[in-house]
């Protein structure tokens, strides 16, 4: 792993020169257009980066972006990777290892999710404060490289409390409703059955999605501060559960994107 990271870093640094990112952003569903807010200095397609997996989801671009956002140096993944695409957890989280090696100290994540908690409605924003991992593989499985992090990283506070509180204060000031939520991560790519939604609510979940948790585990392994926010695109708590299409999910995410972008921009500006 260390050899692969070093090889990738050397290639990226040849392309970006002395640019030094302080914050990493994973632009999942609902935040793709945040790119228009970035003063871009460098863009590199994943396919042009050694050892980088390539995003195969149709609405994820697959590009690493370096620039300025809210006065801060950032590196953003425009297009994340998912377990259901066929990648291993180590492959999914490899870009995060690279971002840490480039110098980031904090990670900001967005995603789309389905509501398990009836108090959270389609189109709402959920600030993730904890998670339940139902994925079949862990990105830390196998030999541990102590240069990257400890064998048994603590996960008692996987999401930074100060960042959560600051985001809530920003949302209140901007008159944007948010919820604190426990995120359940599943393998996908199929959406859940009615019984599965019930089960995940019973075990303590508020929202469910197919990403984020692998990156959060690896971020905590490397002692990065993490903030994650989710746009709720559908509701899984109805007894008469109705089919939902990808087009509907993306449409709801796009509609809520400006609210998510406003919170994230200000949050980065003050931290």
Secondary structure, 3 states (H helix, E strand, C coil): CHHHHHHHHHHHHHHHCCCCCCEEEEECCCCHHHHHHCEEEEEEEHHHCCCCCCCCCCCCCCEEEEEEECCEEEEEEECCCCHHHCCCHHHHHHHHHHHHHHCCCEEEEEEEEEECCCCCCCCCEEEEEEEEECCCCCCCCCCCCCCCCCCCCCCCCCCCHHHHHHHHHHHHHCCCCEEEEEEEECCCCCCCCHHHHHHHHHCCCCEEECCCHHHHHHHHHCCCEEEEEEEEEEECCCCCCCCCCHHHHHHHHHHHHHHHHHHHHHHHHHC
